[in-house]
Amino acid sequence: MKKQRRGARAPDAAGTVRPRTAAVIDLGSASVRLAVAQIESDGSVRPLETLEQAVPIGRDSFSRGEISRQTIEECVRVIERYRRTLAEYQVTEPDQLRAVASAAVREAVNRDALLDRVYIATGISVQPLDEADINRLTYLGLYSQIVWDAALASGPAVVAAMEGGSTDVLFLEKGMVTFARNYRLGSLRLQKMLETYRAPALHERELMEDYVRRTVEAICRALPERRNVSVLALGSEARFAAARLAKGWDREALVRLPLAAYGRLAADVLAFSADDAARRYHLPSAGVEMLAPTLYFYERLARSLRARALLVSGRTMRYGVLLEMARRGLWVSAFGDQIMDPARAVGRKYHTNEAHAEHTAALCRELFRALQPEHQLGPWHEVLLTVAALLHDVGLFVSERSHHKHSMYLIYNSELFGLSQKDRLIVALIARYHRRSGPRAEHEGYGSLGKEDRVAVAKLAAILRVADALDRSYSQRVHGIACVREPGRLVIEVPGVVDLSLETLALRGKGPLFQDVYGMEVALRPGAQRAG
């Protein structure tokens, strides 16, 4: 078991503020990892200890399509050992621990067997992450490094993480993600494909290089600009290269590796078999077969984008999980634009009325905050409501008739950075219910949600209906509203507008869902113009 440990911090002098401890267990393609960290009072994260134990989840999943019983039991044994470490750090409450799994578990046909067995044996619930989750958490973990690096913060950049089953790529412009892609180029998946050919070693290398080359070409085609592109590599293989080429490297900092020196190291590793490479570089035999193709991929990508150096970060997706645990609300406020910009791009793709979409979203935010005592939803739900408001009319691109249903389909099947598959479904349903019938259990997608999510959809869709009615004129004349609660009704005061007959008529059709959900009728009346 590989282990890295740092000393725990003592309480402050006053003895009144004690930073809390949190941990992440990650079931990856080749190993099960534990990261323990201290969350400071300001929301920063200080790593305390990391543990890693090789478990061949990906070799099972990518070769057989399922995880063997032996591998499942090995996962259980490793997690049980980690529980002892967690107890030492007094990680005992559910909100102190998050357990996640990546593609190797997610793609296995018997993933539920693994998840259930781990839960029965350890009491720990493991959440398989989808591609959107991984992209969001990766970016969150890297954000502070990106904004402080001049090249990443100002120019085009590619962040690549090649794992056992796939490669996740974030495309950045001025530090913001413009879009994300997932490519089925994974070191273990590639190894399995090569094994099926049973080719001689030399031909096997040619096949590997050809497969990597085609994936790199696909990545390059996705880029609108291929000059002066920074390339940031993530993962244990990239960290291996950084540790050998940058002596004394601080893993909390970005490091730039000269591409010539990196290329020589990649070529040296490619020249050895996995067993020889393990002996030469003093690496554990498990997982070393992932080293050569991963190093080659990063070199090929950097050269294809004419990068002068390869950037490497010691940050991991697990660091992003810890940050999200530490400050979910801060993630929402700090990265709201990062989530909204891709949503706006989808709206432009389908030629929505941007002025109406933006104004409806702004009204939704005002209503959401004013109705906080009634709906009791958190900041993440405000993000989901805002995205739904920005995209509620995209279905008009298909047809005026039943455009709310077309909106649902287009939203759910669009790339929306930062939103998981379930998040996209919730956003799609909120948009679907901005007109016509309200939520019903038999409706596609709605019935598949849990009770809490179904209730949230109804609450948010009711708010969207009211906001949409308030801009029924498409003139954005309603703004600066105030919500007044009266017995049995919510009165929305609209300053500066005397004739509200058009909006009142729209509310007659859209208001009943709000009354059903919140138990209040919605009414409008002119309000006094606010000063300033």
N, C-alpha and C positions, 0 to 999 in steps of 0.2 A: 504494500500500500504506500503510494507516494504521499508525502506529508509536508506541509509548510505551516509553521506556527509563529505567531507573534504574541507578545505579552499583552495581557488585558490591562485596561486603564483603571486606575484607582478613582474613587469618588472625588468630587471637587472639594476644596477646602471647607466650604460651608456645610458640606454634607447634605445638601438639600436637593441637588439635581443629580440623578443617577442615569447615565445613558443606558438605553435598553439594548438587549442583545437579540439579534435575529439570525436566521439561518435559511439556507436554500439547499435542497437535495435535488440533483439533476440526473435523470436517467438518460445518458447519451448513447451514441452508437457503439462506443467501445469501452465505456466505463461508467461507473456511478460515482458522482462527485458530491462532496459536501463543502459548502462555504459558510463559515460563521463570521459574523461581523458585528461591530458595535455601532449602533445608530445614535449619533450625537443629538443634543438638544436642538441644534440648528438644522437637522435633517440630513447632515452629511453622513457618509458611511465609511467606517474604518475597518478594513479586514483584520480578523483575528487569527483565523486558522482555515486551511483548505486541506481536504483529504480526497484522494482519488483511488479507486479500486477497479482494476480491469474486469469487465463483464462483457461477454460477446453478444450483446443484444442485437446489434446491427448485422453481425455475421449470420445470425439466425434469421432475422426479419428479411434482409435483402436477398438471401439465398433460398430460403424455404417459404417465405411469406408468413411465417409464424414463429413465435418464440418457444423454444423447447422448455420442457418441464424442469430440466436441469438448470437452465439459465434463469428461469423464474425463481427457483429456490436459491440460486446464488445471489440474485438481487435482494431477496428477503434477508439472507444472512448478512450481506453488506449493510443494509439499512438498519438491521438490528444492532450491528456494531456501532453505527453512527448514532443511534439513540443514546448509547452510553456517553458519547462525546457531547451530545446535546444536553444531557443531564448535568454534565460537569459545568457547562456554561449556563445552566438554569434556563434553558430553552424548554419550557414546559407548557406554555399556553398556545392555543391554536394560531393566534395572530402573530406569533413569533416565528413560525415555520411555514415555508411554502415548498411543496414538492412538485416538480415539473418533469415532463418527458418530451423528447423531440421526435423527429421523423421515424426513428427505428421502432419506437413503441406505437406511435400514431398509425403507422401503415400496417402493423401486424394484424392479421385477421383475428387473432386471439388476444388482442390487447386487453380486453375486459378481464380475461383470466389472470393476467399479470396484475392489473390494477386491483382486482378484488382480493387476490392472494396477499398482496402487500398490505392492503387495508386490514384484512382479517388478522394477519400475523403481527402487524406493528401499530395499527390504529392510525396510520398516516395515509391520507388521501392524496393520490398523485394526479395532477392535471396535465393531460397531453396538450402541448402548445401547437397551435396551427402556425402557418407561415407568417400571418399578420402579427400574431403575438410575438414571435421571435424577432421580426423586423423592428417592432416598436421597442422591445426591451433592449435590443442591441443598440439602437440609436440613443435611447435614454442613457444607457451606460457610457456611451461615447460622447455625449453632448458637450460636457465641460471641456473635453480635449479638443473637440472640433472648433468651438468658438474661440479658443485661445491659440489655435494654430492659424497663422496668416494664410497659408495656401488653402487649407480646408475651408476656412471661413469666407474666403473671397472668390475662389475659382471653382471650376467643375471638379468633381471628385467621385471616385468609385470606392465603396466599402464592400469588401468581399469576405465571406466566411465559408470555406469549403469544409463540409462535415462528412460523415460517413455515407449519408444517403443523398445529399443534395448540396447545392451551393446557393446561398442567399446573397443577393447583391442589392445594395442601396445606391441609388444615383443621386448625388448631391449637387446643388447649385447654390453658392454663397451660404454654405452651411445648412441648407434646408433640403429635405428629401423631396425630390421631384417625382420619383416613382421607385418602385421596388420590383424585383423579379426573382423568381426561384427557378433554378436550372437543375435538371436531373443528372448532375455531375457530382457524384459523391465518391470518395476514395474507396470505401468498402463496396459500394454498388459497382464501381468500375473494376475493382479486383474480381468480383464475382463474374462480371461479363467476360473478362479476359480468361478466367479459368474455364469457361465453357468452350472457348476456342481450342484449348489444349495446344497452343502454338509454342514453338521454341521461344526461349527467353528473348532473343533479339527481335523476333517478329512481334512478341507480346509488347515490347517497349514501343515499337512502331504503332501498334494499334492504340496504345494508351496515348501517345503523343497526338495521334490523329483525332482521337475523341476529345482531348483537351483543346486542340486547335479549333475544332468546330464550335465548341462551347464558347471559347474566347471570341470567335468571330461573331457569334450571336450577341454577346454582350456589347461588343463594339458597334454593331448595327443599331442597337437600341440608343446609343448616345448621339445627341444632335451635334456635339462638338468633341473632337478627338485630339485636340491640341492642348498641351499644358494641363493634362488631367492628372490629378493626384490619385494614387492607388494606396489604399489602406487595407492591410491584410490582418485577419483575425484568426485565432485558433492556436492550439498547442504547437502545431508544426511551424507557424510563423514565429511563435515565441521561441521555439528551439533555434531558429535561424538568428533571431535577435540576440539570444544569450551567447551564441558562438561568435557573432560578428561585432557586437557592441559590448565590450567588457565593462562590467559594473553597471549595466543597464538597470535603471529604476523602472520596475514594471508599472508604476503609476504614471509614467510619462510616455509620450510618443517617442519613437526612435526612427531615424531615417537610415536605411541600410543602402549603401552604394550598390547600384544594380550589378556592376561588374563583379564585386565580391560575392553578392548573393547568388549570381549565376554560377560562379565557380563552385560554391557550396552545393547548389542544387545538382550540378553535373556530377560532383563527387558522390552524392547520395544515390543518384541514379545508376552509378557504375557498380553498386553493391547489391547483393541479394538482401532480403529482409533480415536474415540471420546475421549476415556479415555486417550490415549497417548497425544492428543492435549491439554487436560486440565492439565495433569501431567507435561508436559514439556513446557507448555506455547507456543504452536505452533499454527499457523493458521490452521483451519480445512481443507482448500483446500490443497490438495497435501500431507497431513500427511499419507494417506494410502500407499504412496510410501516409507515411512521411514523403516518399519520393513523388507520387503523383500530385500531392498537395503543393510541395515546393515548386515543382515544374509548372503547375497551373498559375501560381502567383507570378513567377518569372515571365511566363508567356503573356499574361495579362498586362503586366507593367511594360513590357517591350512593345506590345501591340498599341498601347496608348502613349508610347514615346515618353514614358516617365523617366526621370533621371535617377530616382531613388524609390525604394519601396518603404512605405511607412508601416510600422507595426505597433500595435497597442497591446498592453497586457490586460486590458479590460476584457471581461467576458459577458456573455448574456446573463450569467448569474449575478454579476454586479448590477445590471439593470433591474433584475428582479428585486434585489435588496433595496435599490433606490425607490422602486415603485412601492415596496412595503413601507419604506420610511416616509414617503411624502406623495401619496397618490393625488391629493388635492393640488400640490404644487406642480406635479406633472401636468395636470389638466390646465392650470392657468398658464404655465410657462410654455407649453407646447400646443396651445389651442390653435394658433395660426398654422403650425406644422400639420395639424389634422385637417384644418379647414381649407388650406390651399389646394390639396389634391381633390377635395370635394368640389371646390369651385371649378377646377379643371374639368371634372365630369359634367358639371352643369353647362359649361361652355361647349363641350363636345356635343351635347344634345340641344344646344341653342335655346336655353331657358331665358326667360326675361330676368336678367341679372338684377335690375333695380328692384323688381318685385320680390325676388328671392332673398336679396340682402335685407330688405326692409321687413319682410315676414320673419326672417331669422332674428333681427333685432327686437321685434315685438315679442317673439317667443321668449327671448332671454329676459325681457322686462316682466312678462307674465310669470315665467318660471320663478324668478326671484321674489316677486310679490306674493306668490302662492306657496312659498316654502312651508308655512305651517300646515297647509292642507295636504300637499303631496309628499313631503318629507323625503324627497329624493336628493341624491348627492350631486357633486359637480360633474361627475362623469355622465350622468343622465342629461345634464344641461348640454354637454358636448353632443350627445346623440340626438337630442332634440334640434340643436342648431344645424347639424348636418342634414337631418330630415327636412328641415325648413328650406335649406338651400337647394335641395334636390326634389322637393315634393311635386314639381311640375315637369320633371324630365320626360315623363311618359307622353307629353304632348308631341314629342318628336316622332312617336309611332302613330298616335291617333288621338283626336279629341275625345272620341267615344271610349269610355272606361280608362281614361288616361291614368287614373290613380293606380289601377292594376298594372299598367305598363311601367309606371314609376317604380313600383315594388320590384318588378323583374329586373329592370335596368340597374337599380341601386344594389340589389343583392348580388348581381353578377359583375359589378364594377370593381376595379382596384381602388380601394380606399385605405391609404396608409394609416396605420395605427388602430384600425378596427378589426377585431377578430371576426370569424365567421358568424358567431352569435350576435356580435355587435351590429354587423351588417344586416342581419335578419331583423333585429329590433328597429334599426333605422328604416329599413324597407317597409316594415309594417306600420310604423308611425306615418310615413308618407302615404301608404296605401289607404289609411283611414282618415286622410285629411278631407274626404268628401264621401258622400253616399253612405252606405251602411256602416255601422260600428263593428267592433271586433266580435267575432263569433268563433266558437270552438272548432267548427268544421272548416273554417277558412285555412287555406294552405299556409303552413308555417306557424300560424298563431297557436294552433293546438299542440305543437311540438315543444313550446316553451313551458318552463316551470311556472308555478302560480305567481311568484314575485315578479317575474319578467312580463307575464301577461298583464298584470295590474299596472306595471310601469308603462307598457305600451298604451294602455287605455288612458292613463293620466296624461301622457305626453301628447297623444293624438288629439285629445280634447283641447289642450292648449294650442296646438297647431291650428286647429279649426278656427278658434277664436281669432288668432293672429292673422290667418288668411282672410277672414271676414273683414277685419279692420283695414285691410288694404284692398278691398273689393274694387275700388276705383282705379287701382294700379297707378295711383298718382303720388303715393307716399305722403299723403297729407296728414295722416294720423301719427303723431309722435308725442313723446313726453307724457304718456298716459299715467294716470293714478288709479289705483284699485281701492274701492271703498266697500267694506262689507256691511250689508244691511240684513235684517232678518229674512232669510230664505233666498237672498240673491247677492250677486257680486255686481257692483256698479263700476263701470270703467269710465272715468272722466277724461274727456278728450279736449285739451286746450286748443283754442284758436280755430275750431271748426263749429260753425253754428248749425248747419244742416247735416245731420247724421243719418238721414233716411236710407241712403244706399247701404251703409254699413249695418244699420239695424235690420234691414230686409235680409241681408246676407246672414246675419246671426240667427234669424228665425230658422234657417235651414241647417246651420252648422252648430247652433247652441245646444240642442237637446243632448248630444253626447256629453258635453260639459256638465249639464245638470244631472245626467245619469251617474256620472263618475264622482262629482264633487258635491252633489246634493244642493246646488245653488243655480238659480236662473241667472243668466247674464243679461245685463242691461247697459245701455250707453246713455251718456248725457254730456252736454258741453261743459267744459271746465274752464276755469280762469287761466289766462295765459301766464306762464311762469316767467318770472324776472330772470334776466341773464341768459 
